[in-house]
Amino acid sequence: MFVKPTKLEDAKNKLIERISLKNETVKIPIENSLDRVNCSTIKSKINLPSTSNSAVDGYGILHKTIASNPQLKLKVVGVAKAGHPYDKIIHPNEAIEIYTGAVTPKGIDTVVMHENCERIDDKVEIKDHITKNQNIRPIGENLKKNEIVVNKGKIINAADIGQLAASGNHEIEVYKKIRISVISTGDELVNSISKERLNGQIYDANRPMLLSLLNSNYLETIDLGIVKDKRKDLANKYDECLSKSDVVISSGGASDGVEDHTQNALKDIGAKCIVWQLAMKPGKPMAVGLLGKKIIFCLPGNPVAAFVCSKLLIKPLIIKLAGGVNLNPLSIKLPSGFEHNKKIGRAEYLRAKIVNEDDKTFITLHGRKGAGVISSLTGADGIVEIPMEYKSVVKGELLNFYPFDHRGL
């Protein structure tokens, strides 16, 4: 049966319109919130810093005193350290020895770094040109009271946790985790721990790969094993998965072959097939079904195709389902260091590496081609997109490059 494949963005938009967001929430300590999805706008409870303080180690002075008499030797009357403020007023012709993070005492408006000063006993002379307010962090420089710290729908990272703590927030309300069941289908598959492998059987790579790919703190994954190529078995397994989770991800059985039962199994459980085949390579035999508020992703059996579809379609939709707002993966425009020919009418996603050579940066293709060649993923820096309308790529042409997570900081 001929089916016109759906563009990736069209499929994504069609599904975003139909999926229901997670709305159950829970309050947790901020130290447990890494990779959780924030469910409300969080504001700072304080000015940060709450007092003006020194940005460097040096001497605090009143600027106009030195401006009118640059050679004046100032009397050092005390020391201010972080956590140990100097609580007396600094008068004209006086200075305070001050260290980074220390509250600036009354009477000073400028801090001069140690290396730009000459200290002799209890006197200090400024040896450099200075400007008023230099090296002083004003109240609220980082955050002002009631300024937004974290927006609703953001996936919390380590920097967010630091900012939340600094702004007086000790707990956060987040969306409850999305539960995802993962299965593989195919008579040819055996677990990688199996000691026996019959002729024609292969180890199941997709399930452990997908479980690892989905290893995020806003998700809870459930490994429900391998299903044989029987329509009834697959339908029963889908029912089991749906009883335990919000999302089901299966791989294999999504083409039009006689033994590929995905569409029929979706019908048997009452699910509506929203997407059937994508206009992309690898990843064309991809199906997505909906049953009430639950979603079933049916990935191709080839590991590279399953990986690419998971990164470009499933992950953004799961983020949306989990309450997140930043759906699209980071892409960078980089020049091609290769030539390539393709068919018009489908986008291609090729494994690639970033090369820095002779002060130039470009991308080259990595590994052997083919949707089943999983070795092309290992060692790659990311995926390069060749748009649908392209017939060929020439060297130097700017293309979208999607870096893998493990190649970032």
WONORZI-V709606 format. One record per backbone hydrogen bond with DSSP energy under -1.0 kcal/mol. NH is the residue of the N-H (numbers start at 0). CO is the residue of the C=O. Records with the same first field share a line. If there is no record, write none. Layout:
BEGIN
NH = CO + CO
END
This chain:
BEGIN
5 = 276
10 = 6
11 = 7
12 = 8
13 = 9
14 = 10
15 = 11
16 = 12
18 = 14
21 = 320
25 = 173
27 = 171
29 = 169
31 = 28
32 = 29
34 = 155
35 = 32
37 = 153
38 = 172
41 = 149
43 = 146
44 = 166
47 = 142
52 = 136
53 = 101
54 = 134
57 = 97
58 = 111
59 = 95
60 = 109
64 = 61
66 = 62
67 = 63
71 = 68
73 = 123
74 = 92
75 = 121
76 = 94
79 = 96
80 = 83
83 = 80
89 = 105
93 = 90
94 = 74
95 = 59
96 = 77
97 = 57
98 = 79
100 = 53
101 = 98
103 = 51
107 = 104
108 = 60
109 = 60
110 = 133
111 = 58
113 = 56
115 = 112
116 = 113
117 = 124
119 = 122
122 = 119
123 = 73
124 = 117
126 = 115
132 = 108
133 = 130
135 = 132
136 = 52
139 = 48
140 = 137
141 = 47
142 = 47
145 = 43
146 = 143
148 = 41
149 = 41
152 = 37
153 = 150
155 = 35
160 = 156
161 = 157
162 = 158
163 = 159
164 = 160
165 = 161
166 = 162
167 = 164
168 = 163
171 = 27
173 = 25
174 = 36
175 = 23
177 = 217
179 = 219
180 = 246
181 = 221
182 = 248
183 = 224
184 = 250
185 = 226
188 = 185
189 = 201
193 = 190
200 = 197
201 = 187
203 = 189
208 = 204
209 = 205
210 = 206
211 = 207
212 = 208
213 = 209
214 = 211
215 = 213
218 = 215
219 = 177
221 = 179
223 = 181
226 = 183
229 = 227
233 = 229
234 = 230
235 = 231
236 = 232
237 = 233
238 = 234
239 = 235
240 = 236
241 = 237
242 = 238
243 = 240
244 = 240
245 = 178
246 = 178
247 = 294
248 = 180
249 = 296
251 = 298
259 = 256
261 = 252
264 = 260
265 = 261
266 = 262
267 = 263
268 = 264
269 = 266
270 = 265
271 = 289
273 = 287
274 = 287
276 = 285
277 = 283
278 = 5
279 = 277
280 = 346
285 = 283
286 = 297
287 = 274
288 = 295
289 = 271
290 = 293
293 = 290
294 = 245
295 = 288
296 = 247
297 = 286
298 = 249
303 = 370
304 = 370
305 = 301
306 = 302
307 = 303
308 = 304
309 = 305
310 = 306
311 = 307
312 = 308
313 = 308
314 = 309
316 = 312
317 = 313
318 = 314
319 = 315
320 = 316
321 = 317
322 = 319
323 = 318
324 = 152
326 = 324
331 = 400
333 = 398
335 = 396
336 = 362
339 = 392
341 = 390
344 = 387
346 = 278
347 = 385
348 = 280
349 = 383
351 = 381
352 = 363
354 = 361
356 = 359
359 = 356
361 = 354
362 = 334
363 = 352
365 = 350
372 = 369
373 = 371
375 = 372
376 = 373
379 = 376
380 = 351
381 = 351
382 = 401
383 = 349
384 = 399
385 = 347
389 = 386
392 = 339
395 = 335
396 = 393
398 = 333
400 = 331
401 = 382
403 = 380
406 = 403
407 = 404
END
